[in-house]
Amino acid sequence: MEQYQNAPKGQQTTNGGDNPRKKNTSHGTLKSTIVVSLTNYLDAGAIVAGASGLTLWQNYLGLSEVHLGWLNFISANCLGAAIGAIIGGFLADRYGRKFIYTYNLLVYMLGVLTIMLSINFPMLLAGFLITGISVGIGVPASWTYISESSEVGNRGRNICISQMSWGFGPMIILLLGMFFAPDGYLFGWVEKVAQLFGGEGLATEAVNVFSSRIVFFSLLVVAFVAWNLQRKLDESNEWRASKAEAENKNEKKGFGHAMKVLFTNKTAIKTVCFLAVIYLTWNLVASVLGFFQPHIYETAGGVSNEQANWMNCIQWAIIVATTFVFSRLIDKISHRLFYILGLLVAISAWVIIVTVGVNGQAGLWLFTILWGIEGGISVQIFYALWGSELFPTKFRAGAQGLMFFIVRGLSAVWGLTFTYIYGENGEGFTIAAYCMIALLLISLIVGTLGCPNTRGKSLAQITKERYGKIDN
């Protein structure tokens, strides 16, 4: 069987060394990047699929608002992913990046299948939790593998490709959700599938929820294809070298030892604090929009559910297009310049929605377009890039998993807090918007002051400059 190589033979030091022929490996690493990026499609797709089908499951199972709150809390958008990230980071550092790609999507498929077959709330809750944990497990390994298998001059580009996949997921899942919805163009086909599996006497709510089951089935199919591609990936050469060195030195293993090494290194501690702050403050805003944006457009903006979904879908298309353009520039132009630009656009979007007003078409469309542009040069791209560059190989994934755990865990709490600030019908939208602006300003200031100079440097060079010789 064909293997997806990190680099052709004779060029195995893509990032860990300074091989003069590393530029010739671009096609091979692009291929592996695309394969790994399917994980990000599935991650974002699971979040949007869960959010878009909540009302259907609520009507089918007779769920309360408390039930829906629990589904969001333990989902791929919040606590489930947080738990998975800290587990996945440790596993990726201990057993290798390939270990994650060999087994994790099997867990994802189990979670999605459980959701598809759910006939009661405990089954649905278990499916959301399993899927969320799998999503979290895959995140640190994904960004780490992409950076470790990239050439020095294409590391940023490959991270952007990964982010594009994160944009394609919500865009496609939203389209499928709208087409298969009870008032969608393809609902007649949904009814036939429902009758095939449930018989002619199904209640309306039981028929309608099949549109959500079918959307999750699409994720199951993509996950199966991705798993078959990813399990053929070669192990990261950076990790192999780090493992061999650790074995030669007879180093201790285990999660506790890894965290001890991480938190006894001053440079690593400062890096964790820097990245956690810029990503947390941005993600508190982005996570709310990821789950509540259509709801905000409908309640505070006063548009129909169909228009809200279409505007959200168009926004994701803008994100994908902007990220593609950015991918051609990120390895050539100052990271600080683009970081500042992205956050200025993000802040402008919220200032406009406050000043022009959320209850008019002009304000909503300006916000949709500007936040779409911001998404293409977002903090998440820089967090993924810097998070995989600024730590040594031995705890690179573990550090990212820890930060992702902190960010998603606090985002889960913030999601509950936001609903109280926002109100039942958007009466607290202005206050919420000013909170968003304040969070983005913090991310802008901290990121601008602490922006690292890593462009054009190998991972080995960055590690040597920042850490010198690391004590174990």
C-alpha positions as CSV (number, residue, x, y, z in Angstrom):
1,M,0.0,0.0,0.0
2,E,1.1,3.5,-0.8
3,Q,2.4,5.4,2.2
4,Y,2.1,9.2,2.8
5,Q,5.6,10.2,3.5
6,N,6.8,13.1,5.6
7,A,9.5,13.5,3.0
8,P,11.2,11.5,0.3
9,K,14.1,9.3,1.3
10,G,17.3,11.3,1.7
11,Q,15.4,14.4,2.8
12,Q,14.1,13.4,6.2
13,T,15.2,16.5,8.1
14,T,12.5,18.8,6.8
15,N,12.3,20.9,10.0
16,G,14.6,19.3,12.4
17,G,17.7,20.1,10.4
18,D,18.9,22.4,7.6
19,N,18.8,20.1,4.6
20,P,19.5,22.2,1.5
21,R,17.2,20.0,-0.6
22,K,14.2,20.4,1.7
23,K,12.3,22.6,-0.8
24,N,11.9,19.7,-3.1
25,T,9.7,17.9,-0.5
26,S,6.8,20.4,-0.9
27,H,4.5,18.1,-2.8
28,G,4.9,15.2,-0.4
29,T,4.2,17.3,2.7
30,L,1.3,19.1,1.0
31,K,-0.3,15.6,0.5
32,S,0.2,14.6,4.1
33,T,-1.1,18.0,5.2
34,I,-4.3,17.5,3.3
35,V,-4.8,14.0,4.7
36,V,-4.2,15.2,8.3
37,S,-6.5,18.3,7.7
38,L,-9.5,16.0,7.2
39,T,-9.4,15.8,11.0
40,N,-10.2,19.5,11.2
41,Y,-13.1,19.1,8.8
42,L,-14.5,16.5,11.1
43,D,-13.9,18.5,14.2
44,A,-15.6,21.6,13.0
45,G,-18.3,19.6,11.2
46,A,-19.2,17.9,14.5
47,I,-19.7,21.2,16.3
48,V,-21.9,22.6,13.6
49,A,-23.8,19.4,13.0
50,G,-24.6,19.2,16.7
51,A,-25.7,22.9,16.9
52,S,-27.8,22.8,13.7
53,G,-29.8,19.7,14.8
54,L,-30.5,20.6,18.4
55,T,-34.1,21.8,17.9
56,L,-34.9,18.6,16.0
57,W,-33.6,16.4,18.8
58,Q,-35.3,18.6,21.3
59,N,-38.7,18.1,19.6
60,Y,-38.1,14.4,19.1
61,L,-37.0,13.5,22.6
62,G,-38.9,16.2,24.5
63,L,-35.7,17.8,25.8
64,S,-35.7,20.9,28.1
65,E,-33.3,23.9,27.9
66,V,-31.3,22.2,30.6
67,H,-30.8,19.1,28.5
68,L,-29.6,21.3,25.6
69,G,-27.2,23.1,27.9
70,W,-25.7,19.8,28.9
71,L,-25.3,18.8,25.2
72,N,-23.4,22.0,24.5
73,F,-21.4,21.8,27.7
74,I,-19.9,18.3,27.0
75,S,-19.8,18.6,23.2
76,A,-16.9,19.1,20.7
77,N,-17.3,22.8,21.2
78,C,-16.6,22.7,25.0
79,L,-15.7,20.3,27.7
80,G,-15.6,17.1,25.7
81,A,-12.9,18.5,23.5
82,A,-11.1,20.0,26.5
83,I,-10.8,16.5,28.1
84,G,-9.8,14.9,24.9
85,A,-7.1,17.5,24.2
86,I,-5.1,16.9,27.4
87,I,-5.4,13.1,26.8
88,G,-4.4,13.4,23.2
89,G,-1.5,15.7,23.8
90,F,0.0,13.2,26.3
91,L,-0.6,10.2,24.0
92,A,0.9,11.9,21.0
93,D,4.1,12.7,22.9
94,R,4.3,9.3,24.6
95,Y,3.3,7.0,21.8
96,G,3.7,9.1,18.7
97,R,1.6,11.1,16.3
98,K,0.8,8.1,14.2
99,F,-0.7,6.4,17.2
100,I,-3.4,9.1,17.2
101,Y,-4.1,8.7,13.5
102,T,-4.3,4.9,13.8
103,Y,-7.0,4.8,16.5
104,N,-8.6,8.2,17.2
105,L,-11.1,8.3,14.3
106,L,-12.4,4.9,15.3
107,V,-13.5,6.7,18.6
108,Y,-15.0,9.5,16.5
109,M,-17.0,7.1,14.3
110,L,-18.3,5.4,17.5
111,G,-19.5,8.7,18.8
112,V,-21.1,9.8,15.6
113,L,-22.8,6.4,15.2
114,T,-24.2,6.6,18.7
115,I,-25.7,10.0,17.9
116,M,-27.2,8.6,14.6
117,L,-28.9,5.7,16.4
118,S,-30.0,7.7,19.5
119,I,-33.5,7.0,20.8
120,N,-33.2,8.7,24.2
121,F,-31.3,11.5,25.9
122,P,-28.6,9.3,27.6
123,M,-27.6,7.9,24.2
124,L,-27.5,11.3,22.6
125,L,-25.5,12.7,25.5
126,A,-23.0,9.8,25.3
127,G,-22.6,10.3,21.6
128,F,-21.9,14.0,22.0
129,L,-19.4,13.3,24.7
130,I,-17.5,10.5,22.8
131,T,-17.4,12.7,19.7
132,G,-16.2,15.7,21.7
133,I,-13.4,13.7,23.3
134,S,-12.2,12.4,20.0
135,V,-12.2,15.9,18.5
136,G,-10.0,17.1,21.4
137,I,-7.6,14.1,21.1
138,G,-7.0,14.9,17.4
139,V,-6.3,18.7,17.7
140,P,-2.8,18.8,19.3
141,A,-1.6,15.8,17.2
142,S,-2.9,17.5,14.0
143,W,-1.1,20.8,14.3
144,T,2.0,19.2,15.7
145,Y,2.3,16.6,12.8
146,I,1.7,19.3,10.2
147,S,4.5,21.5,11.6
148,E,6.9,18.7,12.1
149,S,6.4,17.3,8.6
150,S,6.6,20.7,6.8
151,E,9.5,22.4,5.1
152,V,10.7,25.6,6.7
153,G,9.4,27.8,3.9
154,N,5.9,26.1,3.9
155,R,5.1,25.6,7.6
156,G,2.7,28.5,7.7
157,R,1.1,27.6,4.4
158,N,0.4,24.1,5.6
159,I,-1.2,25.3,8.9
160,C,-3.4,27.6,6.8
161,I,-4.5,24.6,4.7
162,S,-5.5,22.9,7.9
163,Q,-7.5,26.0,8.8
164,M,-9.2,26.0,5.4
165,S,-10.4,22.5,6.2
166,W,-11.8,23.8,9.5
167,G,-13.8,26.3,7.4
168,F,-15.0,23.8,4.8
169,G,-16.5,21.6,7.6
170,P,-19.1,24.2,8.9
171,M,-19.8,25.4,5.4
172,I,-20.7,22.0,4.0
173,I,-22.5,20.8,7.1
174,L,-24.6,24.0,7.1
175,L,-25.5,23.5,3.5
176,L,-26.5,19.8,4.1
177,G,-28.5,20.9,7.2
178,M,-30.4,23.4,5.2
179,F,-31.1,21.1,2.3
180,F,-32.2,18.2,4.6
181,A,-34.2,20.4,7.0
182,P,-38.0,19.9,7.3
183,D,-38.5,22.8,4.9
184,G,-35.4,22.1,2.8
185,Y,-35.1,21.1,-0.8
186,L,-34.2,17.5,-0.1
187,F,-36.6,16.8,2.8
188,G,-38.7,14.5,0.6
189,W,-35.7,12.2,0.4
190,V,-35.3,12.4,4.1
191,E,-38.9,11.2,4.6
192,K,-38.3,8.2,2.4
193,V,-35.2,7.2,4.4
194,A,-37.2,7.7,7.7
195,Q,-40.0,5.5,6.4
196,L,-37.5,2.9,5.2
197,F,-36.0,2.5,8.7
198,G,-39.0,3.4,10.9
199,G,-42.0,2.4,8.9
200,E,-45.0,4.4,7.7
201,G,-46.4,5.3,11.2
202,L,-43.5,7.5,12.4
203,A,-44.5,10.7,14.2
204,T,-43.6,14.0,12.6
205,E,-40.9,14.7,15.1
206,A,-39.3,11.3,14.5
207,V,-39.3,11.8,10.8
208,N,-37.8,15.3,11.0
209,V,-34.9,14.2,13.2
210,F,-33.7,11.9,10.4
211,S,-32.4,15.1,8.7
212,S,-29.9,15.4,11.6
213,R,-29.2,11.7,11.5
214,I,-28.3,11.9,7.8
215,V,-26.0,14.9,8.4
216,F,-24.1,12.9,11.0
217,F,-24.0,10.0,8.6
218,S,-22.1,12.2,6.2
219,L,-19.5,12.8,8.9
220,L,-19.3,9.0,9.5
221,V,-18.5,8.5,5.8
222,V,-15.8,11.2,5.7
223,A,-14.3,9.8,9.0
224,F,-14.1,6.3,7.5
225,V,-12.3,7.7,4.4
226,A,-10.0,9.9,6.6
227,W,-9.1,7.0,8.9
228,N,-8.1,4.8,6.0
229,L,-5.8,7.5,4.6
230,Q,-4.4,8.7,8.0
231,R,-3.4,5.2,9.2
232,K,-1.0,5.0,6.2
233,L,0.9,8.1,7.4
234,D,4.5,7.7,8.4
235,E,5.5,8.6,11.9
236,S,6.9,12.1,12.5
237,N,10.7,12.1,12.1
238,E,11.0,14.8,14.8
239,W,9.2,12.5,17.2
240,R,11.3,9.5,16.2
241,A,14.5,11.4,16.9
242,S,13.2,12.7,20.2
243,K,12.1,9.2,21.3
244,A,15.5,7.7,20.3
245,E,17.3,10.4,22.3
246,A,15.1,9.8,25.3
247,E,15.7,6.1,25.2
248,N,19.5,6.6,25.0
249,K,19.3,8.8,28.1
250,N,16.9,6.4,29.9
251,E,14.5,9.3,30.6
252,K,11.4,8.9,32.7
253,K,8.0,8.6,31.0
254,G,4.5,9.4,31.9
255,F,2.1,12.4,32.0
256,G,3.3,13.6,35.4
257,H,6.9,13.7,34.4
258,A,6.0,15.5,31.1
259,M,4.2,18.2,33.0
260,K,7.0,18.4,35.5
261,V,9.5,19.1,32.7
262,L,7.1,21.6,31.1
263,F,6.4,23.6,34.3
264,T,10.0,23.6,35.6
265,N,11.2,25.4,32.4
266,K,10.8,29.2,32.6
267,T,10.7,29.6,28.9
268,A,8.0,27.0,28.5
269,I,5.9,28.5,31.3
270,K,6.1,32.0,29.7
271,T,5.2,30.4,26.3
272,V,2.2,28.6,27.8
273,C,0.9,31.9,29.4
274,F,1.4,33.9,26.2
275,L,-0.3,31.4,23.9
276,A,-3.1,30.7,26.4
277,V,-3.9,34.4,26.8
278,I,-4.1,35.3,23.1
279,Y,-6.0,32.1,22.2
280,L,-8.4,32.2,25.1
281,T,-9.4,35.8,24.7
282,W,-10.0,35.3,21.0
283,N,-11.7,31.9,21.4
284,L,-14.2,33.2,24.0
285,V,-15.6,35.4,21.2
286,A,-15.2,32.8,18.4
287,S,-16.8,29.9,20.4
288,V,-19.9,32.0,21.1
289,L,-20.3,32.8,17.4
290,G,-19.6,29.2,16.5
291,F,-22.6,28.0,18.5
292,F,-24.9,31.0,18.9
293,Q,-24.4,33.2,15.7
294,P,-27.6,32.0,13.9
295,H,-29.5,32.4,17.2
296,I,-28.1,36.0,17.6
297,Y,-29.1,36.9,14.0
298,E,-32.6,35.6,14.6
299,T,-33.3,37.1,18.0
300,A,-31.3,40.4,18.1
301,G,-31.2,40.8,14.3
302,G,-34.7,39.8,13.6
303,V,-34.0,37.7,10.4
304,S,-35.5,34.4,9.5
305,N,-33.8,31.1,10.4
306,E,-33.1,30.4,6.7
307,Q,-31.5,33.8,6.2
308,A,-29.4,33.4,9.3
309,N,-28.1,30.1,8.2
310,W,-27.3,31.4,4.7
311,M,-25.4,34.4,6.1
312,N,-23.5,32.0,8.3
313,C,-22.7,29.8,5.4
314,I,-21.5,32.7,3.3
315,Q,-19.3,33.8,6.1
316,W,-17.6,30.4,6.2
317,A,-17.0,30.7,2.5
318,I,-15.3,34.1,3.0
319,I,-13.2,32.5,5.7
320,V,-12.0,29.7,3.4
321,A,-11.3,32.2,0.5
322,T,-9.4,34.6,2.8
323,T,-7.4,31.7,4.4
324,F,-6.4,30.6,0.9
325,V,-5.0,34.0,0.0
326,F,-3.3,34.3,3.4
327,S,-1.7,30.9,2.9
328,R,0.3,32.3,0.0
329,L,1.7,35.2,2.1
330,I,2.1,33.9,5.7
331,D,5.6,32.5,5.1
332,K,6.8,35.6,3.3
333,I,5.5,38.6,5.2
334,S,5.7,39.7,8.9
335,H,3.6,37.6,11.2
336,R,3.1,40.6,13.5
337,L,1.7,42.7,10.7
338,F,-0.9,40.1,9.8
339,Y,-1.7,39.4,13.4
340,I,-2.5,43.1,14.1
341,L,-4.5,43.3,10.8
342,G,-6.7,40.3,11.6
343,L,-7.6,41.6,15.1
344,L,-8.2,45.1,13.9
345,V,-10.7,43.7,11.4
346,A,-12.3,41.6,14.2
347,I,-12.7,44.6,16.5
348,S,-14.0,46.7,13.6
349,A,-16.7,44.1,13.0
350,W,-18.0,44.3,16.6
351,V,-17.7,48.2,16.7
352,I,-19.8,48.4,13.5
353,I,-22.5,46.0,14.8
354,V,-22.8,48.1,18.0
355,T,-22.8,51.5,16.2
356,V,-24.7,50.7,13.0
357,G,-27.0,48.3,14.9
358,V,-27.7,44.6,14.9
359,N,-31.3,44.9,13.8
360,G,-30.7,46.1,10.3
361,Q,-29.5,44.3,7.1
362,A,-26.5,46.7,6.7
363,G,-25.0,46.0,10.1
364,L,-25.5,42.3,9.9
365,W,-24.0,42.0,6.4
366,L,-21.0,44.2,7.3
367,F,-20.4,42.0,10.4
368,T,-20.7,38.8,8.4
369,I,-18.2,40.0,5.8
370,L,-15.7,41.5,8.3
371,W,-15.8,38.5,10.6
372,G,-15.3,36.2,7.6
373,I,-12.2,38.1,6.6
374,E,-10.9,38.0,10.2
375,G,-11.5,34.2,10.2
376,G,-9.1,33.9,7.3
377,I,-6.2,35.5,9.3
378,S,-7.5,34.6,12.7
379,V,-5.6,34.2,16.0
380,Q,-6.3,30.4,15.7
381,I,-3.9,30.2,12.7
382,F,-1.1,31.9,14.7
383,Y,-1.9,29.9,17.8
384,A,-1.7,26.6,15.8
385,L,1.6,27.7,14.1
386,W,3.3,29.2,17.2
387,G,2.0,26.4,19.5
388,S,3.7,23.8,17.3
389,E,6.9,25.9,16.9
390,L,7.6,27.3,20.4
391,F,7.9,24.0,22.3
392,P,10.5,21.2,22.1
393,T,9.4,17.9,20.5
394,K,9.3,16.0,23.7
395,F,6.3,18.0,25.1
396,R,5.1,19.8,22.0
397,A,1.8,18.1,21.7
398,G,1.3,17.8,25.5
399,A,1.7,21.6,25.9
400,Q,-0.8,22.2,23.2
401,G,-3.2,19.7,24.7
402,L,-2.9,21.5,28.1
403,M,-3.6,24.9,26.6
404,F,-6.5,23.6,24.5
405,F,-7.9,22.0,27.7
406,I,-7.7,25.4,29.5
407,V,-9.2,27.3,26.6
408,R,-12.1,25.0,25.8
409,G,-12.9,24.4,29.5
410,L,-13.2,28.1,30.1
411,S,-15.1,28.5,26.9
412,A,-17.7,26.1,28.2
413,V,-18.1,28.2,31.3
414,W,-18.2,31.4,29.2
415,G,-20.9,29.9,26.9
416,L,-23.2,29.6,29.9
417,T,-22.3,33.1,31.2
418,F,-23.0,34.6,27.8
419,T,-26.6,33.4,27.7
420,Y,-27.3,35.3,30.9
421,I,-25.7,38.5,29.6
422,Y,-27.4,38.2,26.2
423,G,-30.9,37.5,27.6
424,E,-33.8,35.5,26.2
425,N,-34.4,37.8,23.2
426,G,-31.1,39.7,22.8
427,E,-31.9,42.5,25.1
428,G,-28.3,42.3,26.5
429,F,-26.6,42.2,23.1
430,T,-24.9,45.6,23.4
431,I,-23.3,44.7,26.7
432,A,-22.2,41.3,25.3
433,A,-20.7,43.1,22.2
434,Y,-18.6,45.4,24.4
435,C,-17.4,42.3,26.3
436,M,-16.3,40.8,23.0
437,I,-14.5,44.0,22.0
438,A,-12.6,44.1,25.3
439,L,-11.5,40.4,24.9
440,L,-10.3,41.0,21.4
441,L,-8.3,44.1,22.5
442,I,-6.5,42.0,25.1
443,S,-5.6,39.4,22.4
444,L,-4.4,42.3,20.1
445,I,-2.2,43.9,22.8
446,V,-0.6,40.7,24.2
447,G,-0.1,39.1,20.8
448,T,1.5,42.3,19.3
449,L,3.9,42.6,22.3
450,G,4.8,38.9,22.4
451,C,4.8,38.0,18.7
452,P,7.8,35.5,18.3
453,N,10.3,35.7,15.4
454,T,10.0,32.2,13.9
455,R,9.4,32.8,10.2
456,G,12.0,31.1,8.1
457,K,13.5,29.1,10.9
458,S,13.6,25.3,11.4
459,L,12.0,23.8,14.5
460,A,15.4,22.7,15.7
461,Q,16.8,26.2,15.3
462,I,13.8,27.7,17.2
463,T,14.2,25.2,20.0
464,K,17.9,25.9,20.3
465,E,17.4,29.6,20.4
466,R,14.7,29.5,23.0
467,Y,15.7,26.6,25.3
468,G,19.4,25.8,24.6
469,K,20.0,22.5,26.3
470,I,16.8,21.2,28.0
471,D,17.2,19.4,31.4
472,N,15.1,16.3,31.7
